[in-house]
């Protein structure tokens, strides 16, 4: 981990120098589960970001907390100490047998406890993800999960449809999948129930291999839209990514040109490609100099 953080800091410093003079609108720390790191590691990364970038114009700073078994009081307090007010706690389901089928080591009770802890520590904006069409789930089980999440009153709820490639471990080992028709009923229920609870849909996207060729929809309470999600889905502005698996997306809104600069996904590849990654980041400055 020390090697990875050293490489991450080097890339972060290089990007900060490349972007000197530019402000940030949003910061998203995630894709994966950053709270799998130790509290001191989170503190080191967030401190470095604050030192290297101008955060004075940031409208939203989100950290993906993800799995409740990665959430502890000291980690949440570390995030709050850095001014983070928005996190994601992603149950996927509140049905214990479905959690077991998808390889989760926590229970629905753990999810509820993590959410309560986040509120106690002071988080005022929380997103929760659910997935329709999971192995061993049913229409009735999905309805219970959605109603259980709604009882918590999170500011954002994202309802995903399972996207699963044939031959994946989850497909082979997870158990029977609900049919496309049953998954569609789950989505229909979510739309009716969320609207009835005062939530509004504010973004939608589709992926390959989704059950029933359905969609993922982000819902929010009025005025609680995630700025970052809108930017990403609509490709409205440049997103600069740092770390393994990050994809920088340079957007020229005048002519519609988009340039994608992917980082290697796996830690070993990320560590051994450091020079290439830094050289690639030079394209950020070149892109803004050349755009017309």
C-alpha positions in Angstrom: 0.0 0.0 0.0 2.9 2.4 0.7 4.1 2.0 -2.9 0.7 2.6 -4.2 0.1 5.7 -2.2 3.5 7.1 -3.2 2.6 6.6 -6.9 -0.8 8.1 -6.3 0.7 11.2 -4.6 3.2 11.6 -7.5 0.3 11.5 -10.0 -1.8 13.8 -7.9 1.1 16.4 -7.6 1.8 16.2 -11.3 -1.9 16.8 -12.2 -2.1 19.7 -9.7 0.8 21.4 -11.4 -0.7 20.7 -14.8 -4.0 22.3 -13.7 -2.5 25.2 -11.8 -4.8 28.2 -12.0 -7.9 26.1 -12.6 -10.6 25.6 -9.9 -12.6 22.5 -9.2 -16.4 22.3 -9.2 -16.7 18.8 -7.7 -14.5 16.1 -6.2 -15.5 12.4 -6.2 -13.3 10.0 -4.2 -14.5 6.6 -5.3 -15.2 4.1 -7.8 -14.4 1.1 -5.6 -14.5 1.6 -1.9 -12.0 4.2 -0.5 -13.1 3.4 3.0 -11.4 0.1 2.7 -8.3 2.1 3.5 -7.2 2.9 7.0 -8.3 6.2 8.6 -4.7 7.5 8.5 -4.4 6.6 4.8 -7.7 8.5 4.0 -6.4 11.4 6.0 -3.1 11.5 4.1 -4.9 11.4 0.7 -7.4 14.1 1.6 -4.7 16.3 3.1 -2.7 16.0 -0.1 -5.7 16.9 -2.2 -6.4 20.0 0.0 -2.7 21.1 -0.2 -2.3 20.7 -3.9 -5.7 21.9 -5.3 -7.8 25.0 -4.9 -11.0 23.7 -3.3 -12.5 27.1 -2.7 -15.1 26.7 -5.5 -16.0 23.1 -4.9 -19.8 22.6 -4.8 -19.7 19.0 -3.8 -17.2 16.6 -2.4 -18.3 12.9 -2.3 -16.6 9.9 -0.9 -17.8 6.4 -1.8 -18.1 4.6 1.5 -19.7 1.6 -0.2 -19.7 -1.5 1.9 -20.9 -1.1 5.5 -18.2 -3.5 6.7 -15.6 -0.9 5.6 -17.2 1.9 7.6 -15.9 2.8 11.1 -16.4 5.8 13.3 -12.8 6.9 13.0 -13.0 6.8 9.2 -16.2 8.8 9.1 -14.8 11.3 11.6 -11.7 11.6 9.4 -13.9 12.4 6.3 -15.9 15.0 8.3 -12.7 16.6 9.5 -11.8 17.3 5.9 -15.2 18.9 5.2 -16.7 15.9 3.4 -20.5 16.2 3.7 -21.7 13.7 1.1 -21.1 9.9 1.1 -22.5 6.8 -0.5 -23.5 3.8 1.6 -24.6 1.1 -0.8 -26.7 -1.8 0.5 -27.6 -3.2 -3.0 -30.3 -5.1 -1.0 -31.6 -5.5 2.5 -32.3 -9.2 2.1 -29.7 -11.3 3.9 -29.9 -14.3 1.6 -29.3 -12.0 -1.4 -26.3 -10.4 0.3 -24.9 -13.9 0.8 -25.5 -14.8 -2.8 -23.5 -11.8 -4.1 -20.6 -12.5 -1.7 -21.2 -9.8 0.8 -19.9 -10.6 4.3 -22.2 -8.2 6.1 -25.9 -8.3 7.0 -28.8 -5.9 6.5 -28.4 -5.0 10.2 -24.8 -3.9 9.5 -26.1 -1.5 6.7 -28.6 0.1 9.1 -26.0 0.5 11.8 -23.5 2.1 9.3 -26.2 4.5 8.2 -27.1 5.5 11.7 -23.4 6.0 12.5 -22.9 8.3 9.5 -25.9 10.5 10.6 -24.5 10.6 14.2 -21.1 11.7 12.9 -22.8 14.5 11.0 -23.3 13.5 7.3 -26.1 15.5 5.8 -26.2 14.0 2.4 -26.2 10.3 1.8 -26.7 8.2 -1.3 -27.8 4.6 -1.2 -27.7 2.2 -4.1 -30.1 -0.7 -4.7 -29.9 -3.3 -7.5 -32.9 -4.9 -9.2 -32.5 -8.4 -10.5 -29.9 -9.8 -8.0 -29.4 -13.6 -7.6 -31.9 -15.2 -5.2 -33.9 -11.9 -5.0 -37.6 -11.7 -5.7 -40.1 -8.9 -6.4 -41.3 -9.1 -2.8 -37.7 -9.0 -1.5 -36.8 -6.0 -3.7 -39.9 -4.2 -2.4 -38.9 -4.8 1.2 -35.4 -3.5 0.5 -36.7 -0.3 -1.2 -39.1 0.4 1.6 -36.4 -0.3 4.2 -34.1 2.3 2.5 -36.9 4.8 2.2 -37.6 4.5 5.9 -34.0 5.9 6.5 -34.8 9.0 4.3 -31.5 9.3 2.4 -31.1 12.3 0.2 -30.3 10.2 -2.9 -31.3 6.7 -3.9 -29.9 5.1 -7.1 -31.8 2.1 -8.5 -29.6 0.0 -10.7 -30.5 -3.0 -12.9 -28.1 -5.9 -12.6 -25.6 -5.9 -15.5 -24.0 -9.4 -15.6 -21.7 -11.0 -18.2 -22.2 -14.7 -18.9 -19.4 -16.7 -17.3 -18.9 -14.3 -14.4 -18.5 -15.7 -10.9 -21.8 -14.1 -9.8 -23.7 -15.7 -12.7 -22.2 -19.1 -12.0 -22.2 -19.2 -8.2 -24.8 -16.6 -7.1 -27.9 -18.6 -7.7 -31.1 -18.2 -9.7 -31.7 -14.7 -11.2 -35.1 -13.1 -11.4 -36.5 -13.0 -14.9 -36.4 -9.9 -17.0 -40.1 -9.5 -16.5 -39.8 -9.8 -12.7 -36.9 -7.3 -12.8 -39.1 -4.9 -14.8 -41.7 -5.2 -12.1 -39.1 -4.1 -9.6 -38.2 -1.1 -11.6 -41.9 -0.2 -12.0 -42.4 -0.5 -8.3 -39.4 1.7 -7.6 -40.6 4.5 -9.9 -44.1 4.5 -8.4 -42.9 4.3 -4.8 -40.1 6.8 -5.0 -42.3 9.4 -6.7 -44.9 8.8 -4.0 -42.3 9.4 -1.3 -41.3 12.8 -2.9 -38.2 11.7 -4.8 -37.4 13.0 -8.3 -35.5 11.2 -11.1 -32.5 13.3 -12.2 -30.3 11.0 -14.3 -30.5 7.8 -16.2 -28.0 5.6 -18.0 -27.8 2.1 -19.5 -25.1 -0.5 -19.6 -24.4 -3.6 -21.6 -25.8 -7.0 -20.4 -28.5 -5.4 -18.2 -31.4 -7.6 -17.2 -34.4 -6.9 -19.4 -32.5 -4.2 -21.3 -33.6 -1.8 -18.5 -31.8 1.1 -16.9 -30.2 2.7 -13.9 -31.9 5.7 -12.4 -30.7 8.3 -9.9 -33.4 9.7 -7.6 -33.2 12.5 -5.1 -35.2 14.7 -2.7 -35.8 18.1 -4.2 -32.7 20.2 -4.4 -30.4 17.3 -3.5 -29.1 16.3 -6.9 -25.5 15.1 -7.2 -23.7 17.6 -9.3 -21.0 15.1 -10.2 -23.5 12.5 -11.4 -25.1 15.0 -13.7 -21.7 16.1 -15.1 -20.6 12.5 -15.7 -23.9 11.3 -17.3 -24.3 14.4 -19.6 -20.6 14.8 -20.4 -20.9 18.5 -19.6 -17.4 19.2 -18.5 -13.9 17.8 -18.1 -13.4 15.2 -15.4 -9.7 14.6 -14.4 -9.2 11.2 -12.8 -6.2 10.1 -10.6 -5.3 6.5 -9.5 -5.7 3.0 -10.8 -8.7 2.5 -13.1 -9.4 6.3 -13.3 -10.5 7.6 -16.7 -9.8 11.3 -17.4 -12.4 12.7 -19.8 -11.5 16.0 -21.5 -14.6 17.8 -22.9 -14.7 20.6 -25.4 -18.2 21.9 -25.2 -17.7 24.2 -28.2 -17.2 21.4 -30.8 -18.3 18.3 -28.9 -14.8 16.8 -28.9 -14.1 14.3 -26.0 -10.7 12.8 -25.3 -10.5 9.9 -22.8 -7.2 9.1 -21.0 -7.5 5.8 -19.1 -5.2 4.7 -16.2 -4.3 1.0 -15.8 -6.8 -0.7 -13.6 -4.8 -3.1 -11.6 -2.3 -2.0 -8.9 0.7 -3.7 -10.4 0.1 -2.2 -13.9 -0.5 1.2 -12.3 2.8 1.1 -10.5 4.8 -0.1 -13.4 3.2 2.5 -15.8 4.0 5.6 -13.8 6.0 7.4 -16.4 3.4 6.7 -19.1 0.6 7.9 -16.9 2.3 11.2 -16.1 3.2 11.8 -19.7 -0.4 11.2 -20.7 -1.5 13.8 -18.2 0.4 16.4 -20.3 -2.5 16.1 -22.8 -4.7 18.0 -20.3 -2.8 21.3 -20.9 -2.4 20.6 -24.6 -6.1 19.9 -25.0 -7.0 23.3 -23.5 -4.4 25.1 -25.6 -5.5 23.6 -28.8 -9.3 23.6 -28.4 -11.3 25.9 -30.7 
